[in-house]
Amino acid sequence: MSVPVIVGMVVSPPGTARNAGGEARITSARAEVIRLRS
């Protein structure tokens, strides 16, 4: 379920308040996804 959220965050235009706070979530979320896949 975290994958679609990441995609939505990345697709959203940069420089937004959501993106600023979302980048941290994206990084941590990607790390979690990588751990789960590997």
mmCIF file as Biopython writes it, N, C-alpha, C and O atoms, coordinates in Angstrom:
data_model
#
loop_
_atom_site.group_PDB
_atom_site.id
_atom_site.type_symbol
_atom_site.label_atom_id
_atom_site.label_alt_id
_atom_site.label_comp_id
_atom_site.label_asym_id
_atom_site.label_entity_id
_atom_site.label_seq_id
_atom_site.pdbx_PDB_ins_code
_atom_site.Cartn_x
_atom_site.Cartn_y
_atom_site.Cartn_z
_atom_site.occupancy
_atom_site.B_iso_or_equiv
_atom_site.auth_seq_id
_atom_site.auth_asym_id
_atom_site.pdbx_PDB_model_num
ATOM 1   N N  . MET A ? 1  ? 0.840  -1.209 0.000  1.0 0.0 1  A 1 
ATOM 2   C CA . MET A ? 1  ? 0.000  0.000  0.000  1.0 0.0 1  A 1 
ATOM 3   C C  . MET A ? 1  ? 0.873  1.257  0.000  1.0 0.0 1  A 1 
ATOM 4   O O  . MET A ? 1  ? 0.417  2.329  -0.399 1.0 0.0 1  A 1 
ATOM 5   N N  . SER A ? 2  ? 2.101  1.133  0.437  1.0 0.0 2  A 1 
ATOM 6   C CA . SER A ? 2  ? 2.985  2.307  0.507  1.0 0.0 2  A 1 
ATOM 7   C C  . SER A ? 2  ? 3.502  2.690  -0.877 1.0 0.0 2  A 1 
ATOM 8   O O  . SER A ? 2  ? 3.886  3.838  -1.104 1.0 0.0 2  A 1 
ATOM 9   N N  . VAL A ? 3  ? 3.512  1.729  -1.803 1.0 0.0 3  A 1 
ATOM 10  C CA . VAL A ? 3  ? 4.055  2.014  -3.141 1.0 0.0 3  A 1 
ATOM 11  C C  . VAL A ? 3  ? 3.237  3.095  -3.848 1.0 0.0 3  A 1 
ATOM 12  O O  . VAL A ? 3  ? 3.824  4.063  -4.331 1.0 0.0 3  A 1 
ATOM 13  N N  . PRO A ? 4  ? 1.904  2.975  -3.932 1.0 0.0 4  A 1 
ATOM 14  C CA . PRO A ? 4  ? 1.113  4.012  -4.599 1.0 0.0 4  A 1 
ATOM 15  C C  . PRO A ? 4  ? 1.293  5.374  -3.954 1.0 0.0 4  A 1 
ATOM 16  O O  . PRO A ? 4  ? 1.291  6.394  -4.643 1.0 0.0 4  A 1 
ATOM 17  N N  . VAL A ? 5  ? 1.449  5.396  -2.639 1.0 0.0 5  A 1 
ATOM 18  C CA . VAL A ? 5  ? 1.654  6.671  -1.943 1.0 0.0 5  A 1 
ATOM 19  C C  . VAL A ? 5  ? 2.950  7.315  -2.397 1.0 0.0 5  A 1 
ATOM 20  O O  . VAL A ? 5  ? 3.000  8.521  -2.641 1.0 0.0 5  A 1 
ATOM 21  N N  . ILE A ? 6  ? 4.001  6.510  -2.511 1.0 0.0 6  A 1 
ATOM 22  C CA . ILE A ? 6  ? 5.294  7.029  -2.966 1.0 0.0 6  A 1 
ATOM 23  C C  . ILE A ? 6  ? 5.153  7.595  -4.374 1.0 0.0 6  A 1 
ATOM 24  O O  . ILE A ? 6  ? 5.627  8.697  -4.653 1.0 0.0 6  A 1 
ATOM 25  N N  . VAL A ? 7  ? 4.507  6.848  -5.257 1.0 0.0 7  A 1 
ATOM 26  C CA . VAL A ? 7  ? 4.335  7.294  -6.640 1.0 0.0 7  A 1 
ATOM 27  C C  . VAL A ? 7  ? 3.588  8.623  -6.659 1.0 0.0 7  A 1 
ATOM 28  O O  . VAL A ? 7  ? 3.973  9.543  -7.381 1.0 0.0 7  A 1 
ATOM 29  N N  . GLY A ? 8  ? 2.530  8.725  -5.876 1.0 0.0 8  A 1 
ATOM 30  C CA . GLY A ? 8  ? 1.757  9.965  -5.824 1.0 0.0 8  A 1 
ATOM 31  C C  . GLY A ? 8  ? 2.620  11.124 -5.337 1.0 0.0 8  A 1 
ATOM 32  O O  . GLY A ? 8  ? 2.526  12.235 -5.858 1.0 0.0 8  A 1 
ATOM 33  N N  . MET A ? 9  ? 3.460  10.863 -4.339 1.0 0.0 9  A 1 
ATOM 34  C CA . MET A ? 9  ? 4.326  11.913 -3.808 1.0 0.0 9  A 1 
ATOM 35  C C  . MET A ? 9  ? 5.303  12.385 -4.875 1.0 0.0 9  A 1 
ATOM 36  O O  . MET A ? 9  ? 5.507  13.584 -5.064 1.0 0.0 9  A 1 
ATOM 37  N N  . VAL A ? 10 ? 5.909  11.411 -5.577 1.0 0.0 10 A 1 
ATOM 38  C CA . VAL A ? 10 ? 6.907  11.760 -6.597 1.0 0.0 10 A 1 
ATOM 39  C C  . VAL A ? 10 ? 6.261  12.517 -7.747 1.0 0.0 10 A 1 
ATOM 40  O O  . VAL A ? 10 ? 6.842  13.464 -8.278 1.0 0.0 10 A 1 
ATOM 41  N N  . VAL A ? 11 ? 5.059  12.099 -8.133 1.0 0.0 11 A 1 
ATOM 42  C CA . VAL A ? 11 ? 4.362  12.735 -9.253 1.0 0.0 11 A 1 
ATOM 43  C C  . VAL A ? 11 ? 3.998  14.168 -8.907 1.0 0.0 11 A 1 
ATOM 44  O O  . VAL A ? 11 ? 3.999  15.035 -9.781 1.0 0.0 11 A 1 
ATOM 45  N N  . SER A ? 12 ? 3.686  14.426 -7.642 1.0 0.0 12 A 1 
ATOM 46  C CA . SER A ? 12 ? 3.301  15.779 -7.228 1.0 0.0 12 A 1 
ATOM 47  C C  . SER A ? 12 ? 4.447  16.750 -7.516 1.0 0.0 12 A 1 
ATOM 48  O O  . SER A ? 12 ? 5.615  16.388 -7.369 1.0 0.0 12 A 1 
ATOM 49  N N  . PRO A ? 13 ? 4.125  17.974 -7.924 1.0 0.0 13 A 1 
ATOM 50  C CA . PRO A ? 13 ? 5.153  18.967 -8.273 1.0 0.0 13 A 1 
ATOM 51  C C  . PRO A ? 13 ? 6.012  19.322 -7.071 1.0 0.0 13 A 1 
ATOM 52  O O  . PRO A ? 13 ? 5.493  19.436 -5.961 1.0 0.0 13 A 1 
ATOM 53  N N  . PRO A ? 14 ? 7.318  19.499 -7.267 1.0 0.0 14 A 1 
ATOM 54  C CA . PRO A ? 14 ? 8.238  19.852 -6.182 1.0 0.0 14 A 1 
ATOM 55  C C  . PRO A ? 14 ? 8.041  21.286 -5.710 1.0 0.0 14 A 1 
ATOM 56  O O  . PRO A ? 14 ? 7.436  22.099 -6.409 1.0 0.0 14 A 1 
ATOM 57  N N  . GLY A ? 15 ? 8.548  21.589 -4.536 1.0 0.0 15 A 1 
ATOM 58  C CA . GLY A ? 15 ? 8.426  22.944 -4.003 1.0 0.0 15 A 1 
ATOM 59  C C  . GLY A ? 15 ? 7.136  23.137 -3.245 1.0 0.0 15 A 1 
ATOM 60  O O  . GLY A ? 15 ? 6.837  24.247 -2.805 1.0 0.0 15 A 1 
ATOM 61  N N  . THR A ? 16 ? 6.359  22.070 -3.082 1.0 0.0 16 A 1 
ATOM 62  C CA . THR A ? 16 ? 5.102  22.183 -2.354 1.0 0.0 16 A 1 
ATOM 63  C C  . THR A ? 16 ? 5.316  21.873 -0.880 1.0 0.0 16 A 1 
ATOM 64  O O  . THR A ? 16 ? 6.258  21.166 -0.521 1.0 0.0 16 A 1 
ATOM 65  N N  . ALA A ? 17 ? 4.454  22.394 -0.033 1.0 0.0 17 A 1 
ATOM 66  C CA . ALA A ? 17 ? 4.572  22.136 1.410  1.0 0.0 17 A 1 
ATOM 67  C C  . ALA A ? 17 ? 4.483  20.635 1.658  1.0 0.0 17 A 1 
ATOM 68  O O  . ALA A ? 17 ? 5.211  20.094 2.491  1.0 0.0 17 A 1 
ATOM 69  N N  . ARG A ? 18 ? 3.591  19.965 0.937  1.0 0.0 18 A 1 
ATOM 70  C CA . ARG A ? 18 ? 3.438  18.520 1.113  1.0 0.0 18 A 1 
ATOM 71  C C  . ARG A ? 18 ? 4.709  17.798 0.679  1.0 0.0 18 A 1 
ATOM 72  O O  . ARG A ? 18 ? 5.148  16.849 1.328  1.0 0.0 18 A 1 
ATOM 73  N N  . ASN A ? 19 ? 5.289  18.254 -0.419 1.0 0.0 19 A 1 
ATOM 74  C CA . ASN A ? 19 ? 6.497  17.595 -0.926 1.0 0.0 19 A 1 
ATOM 75  C C  . ASN A ? 19 ? 7.655  17.796 0.045  1.0 0.0 19 A 1 
ATOM 76  O O  . ASN A ? 19 ? 8.434  16.874 0.283  1.0 0.0 19 A 1 
ATOM 77  N N  . ALA A ? 20 ? 7.771  18.996 0.604  1.0 0.0 20 A 1 
ATOM 78  C CA . ALA A ? 20 ? 8.877  19.282 1.533  1.0 0.0 20 A 1 
ATOM 79  C C  . ALA A ? 20 ? 8.842  18.303 2.695  1.0 0.0 20 A 1 
ATOM 80  O O  . ALA A ? 20 ? 9.868  17.729 3.059  1.0 0.0 20 A 1 
ATOM 81  N N  . GLY A ? 21 ? 7.673  18.111 3.272  1.0 0.0 21 A 1 
ATOM 82  C CA . GLY A ? 21 ? 7.543  17.187 4.398  1.0 0.0 21 A 1 
ATOM 83  C C  . GLY A ? 21 ? 7.411  15.756 3.919  1.0 0.0 21 A 1 
ATOM 84  O O  . GLY A ? 21 ? 7.631  14.814 4.681  1.0 0.0 21 A 1 
ATOM 85  N N  . GLY A ? 22 ? 7.051  15.593 2.653  1.0 0.0 22 A 1 
ATOM 86  C CA . GLY A ? 22 ? 6.840  14.252 2.115  1.0 0.0 22 A 1 
ATOM 87  C C  . GLY A ? 22 ? 8.138  13.573 1.703  1.0 0.0 22 A 1 
ATOM 88  O O  . GLY A ? 22 ? 8.232  12.345 1.710  1.0 0.0 22 A 1 
ATOM 89  N N  . GLU A ? 23 ? 9.149  14.380 1.342  1.0 0.0 23 A 1 
ATOM 90  C CA . GLU A ? 23 ? 10.420 13.779 0.915  1.0 0.0 23 A 1 
ATOM 91  C C  . GLU A ? 23 ? 10.976 12.861 1.991  1.0 0.0 23 A 1 
ATOM 92  O O  . GLU A ? 23 ? 11.484 11.781 1.689  1.0 0.0 23 A 1 
ATOM 93  N N  . ALA A ? 24 ? 10.881 13.286 3.245  1.0 0.0 24 A 1 
ATOM 94  C CA . ALA A ? 24 ? 11.385 12.455 4.340  1.0 0.0 24 A 1 
ATOM 95  C C  . ALA A ? 24 ? 10.631 11.128 4.359  1.0 0.0 24 A 1 
ATOM 96  O O  . ALA A ? 24 ? 11.228 10.067 4.538  1.0 0.0 24 A 1 
ATOM 97  N N  . ARG A ? 25 ? 9.303  11.199 4.171  1.0 0.0 25 A 1 
ATOM 98  C CA . ARG A ? 25 ? 8.496  9.978  4.161  1.0 0.0 25 A 1 
ATOM 99  C C  . ARG A ? 25 ? 8.856  9.117  2.956  1.0 0.0 25 A 1 
ATOM 100 O O  . ARG A ? 25 ? 8.915  7.892  3.058  1.0 0.0 25 A 1 
ATOM 101 N N  . ILE A ? 26 ? 9.095  9.757  1.820  1.0 0.0 26 A 1 
ATOM 102 C CA . ILE A ? 26 ? 9.444  9.010  0.603  1.0 0.0 26 A 1 
ATOM 103 C C  . ILE A ? 26 ? 10.741 8.234  0.827  1.0 0.0 26 A 1 
ATOM 104 O O  . ILE A ? 26 ? 10.840 7.053  0.493  1.0 0.0 26 A 1 
ATOM 105 N N  . THR A ? 27 ? 11.732 8.918  1.398  1.0 0.0 27 A 1 
ATOM 106 C CA . THR A ? 27 ? 13.031 8.264  1.635  1.0 0.0 27 A 1 
ATOM 107 C C  . THR A ? 27 ? 12.868 7.066  2.549  1.0 0.0 27 A 1 
ATOM 108 O O  . THR A ? 27 ? 13.360 5.976  2.256  1.0 0.0 27 A 1 
ATOM 109 N N  . SER A ? 28 ? 12.170 7.276  3.668  1.0 0.0 28 A 1 
ATOM 110 C CA . SER A ? 28 ? 11.985 6.179  4.627  1.0 0.0 28 A 1 
ATOM 111 C C  . SER A ? 28 ? 11.113 5.087  4.021  1.0 0.0 28 A 1 
ATOM 112 O O  . SER A ? 28 ? 11.358 3.900  4.233  1.0 0.0 28 A 1 
ATOM 113 N N  . ALA A ? 29 ? 10.101 5.490  3.270  1.0 0.0 29 A 1 
ATOM 114 C CA . ALA A ? 29 ? 9.199  4.510  2.658  1.0 0.0 29 A 1 
ATOM 115 C C  . ALA A ? 29 ? 9.961  3.674  1.633  1.0 0.0 29 A 1 
ATOM 116 O O  . ALA A ? 29 ? 9.799  2.455  1.590  1.0 0.0 29 A 1 
ATOM 117 N N  . ARG A ? 30 ? 10.782 4.308  0.816  1.0 0.0 30 A 1 
ATOM 118 C CA . ARG A ? 30 ? 11.571 3.566  -0.178 1.0 0.0 30 A 1 
ATOM 119 C C  . ARG A ? 30 ? 12.498 2.582  0.517  1.0 0.0 30 A 1 
ATOM 120 O O  . ARG A ? 30 ? 12.638 1.440  0.079  1.0 0.0 30 A 1 
ATOM 121 N N  . ALA A ? 31 ? 13.128 3.019  1.597  1.0 0.0 31 A 1 
ATOM 122 C CA . ALA A ? 31 ? 14.034 2.132  2.335  1.0 0.0 31 A 1 
ATOM 123 C C  . ALA A ? 31 ? 13.262 0.917  2.831  1.0 0.0 31 A 1 
ATOM 124 O O  . ALA A ? 31 ? 13.757 -0.209 2.764  1.0 0.0 31 A 1 
ATOM 125 N N  . GLU A ? 32 ? 12.047 1.146  3.329  1.0 0.0 32 A 1 
ATOM 126 C CA . GLU A ? 32 ? 11.238 0.032  3.830  1.0 0.0 32 A 1 
ATOM 127 C C  . GLU A ? 32 ? 10.872 -0.914 2.687  1.0 0.0 32 A 1 
ATOM 128 O O  . GLU A ? 32 ? 10.945 -2.133 2.841  1.0 0.0 32 A 1 
ATOM 129 N N  . VAL A ? 33 ? 10.480 -0.358 1.548  1.0 0.0 33 A 1 
ATOM 130 C CA . VAL A ? 33 ? 10.104 -1.190 0.395  1.0 0.0 33 A 1 
ATOM 131 C C  . VAL A ? 33 ? 11.299 -2.023 -0.058 1.0 0.0 33 A 1 
ATOM 132 O O  . VAL A ? 33 ? 11.166 -3.213 -0.344 1.0 0.0 33 A 1 
ATOM 133 N N  . ILE A ? 34 ? 12.468 -1.385 -0.121 1.0 0.0 34 A 1 
ATOM 134 C CA . ILE A ? 34 ? 13.678 -2.107 -0.540 1.0 0.0 34 A 1 
ATOM 135 C C  . ILE A ? 34 ? 13.961 -3.247 0.427  1.0 0.0 34 A 1 
ATOM 136 O O  . ILE A ? 34 ? 14.315 -4.351 0.012  1.0 0.0 34 A 1 
ATOM 137 N N  . ARG A ? 35 ? 13.804 -2.973 1.721  1.0 0.0 35 A 1 
ATOM 138 C CA . ARG A ? 35 ? 14.057 -4.012 2.723  1.0 0.0 35 A 1 
ATOM 139 C C  . ARG A ? 35 ? 13.070 -5.159 2.550  1.0 0.0 35 A 1 
ATOM 140 O O  . ARG A ? 35 ? 13.445 -6.328 2.644  1.0 0.0 35 A 1 
ATOM 141 N N  . LEU A ? 36 ? 11.812 -4.822 2.298  1.0 0.0 36 A 1 
ATOM 142 C CA . LEU A ? 36 ? 10.797 -5.866 2.150  1.0 0.0 36 A 1 
ATOM 143 C C  . LEU A ? 36 ? 11.080 -6.701 0.903  1.0 0.0 36 A 1 
ATOM 144 O O  . LEU A ? 36 ? 10.962 -7.926 0.937  1.0 0.0 36 A 1 
ATOM 145 N N  . ARG A ? 37 ? 11.455 -6.041 -0.201 1.0 0.0 37 A 1 
ATOM 146 C CA . ARG A ? 37 ? 11.712 -6.771 -1.447 1.0 0.0 37 A 1 
ATOM 147 C C  . ARG A ? 37 ? 12.953 -7.638 -1.320 1.0 0.0 37 A 1 
ATOM 148 O O  . ARG A ? 37 ? 12.971 -8.776 -1.787 1.0 0.0 37 A 1 
ATOM 149 N N  . SER A ? 38 ? 13.980 -7.106 -0.694 1.0 0.0 38 A 1 
ATOM 150 C CA . SER A ? 38 ? 15.242 -7.855 -0.565 1.0 0.0 38 A 1 
ATOM 151 C C  . SER A ? 38 ? 15.187 -8.741 0.674  1.0 0.0 38 A 1 
ATOM 152 O O  . SER A ? 38 ? 16.147 -9.454 0.966  1.0 0.0 38 A 1 
#
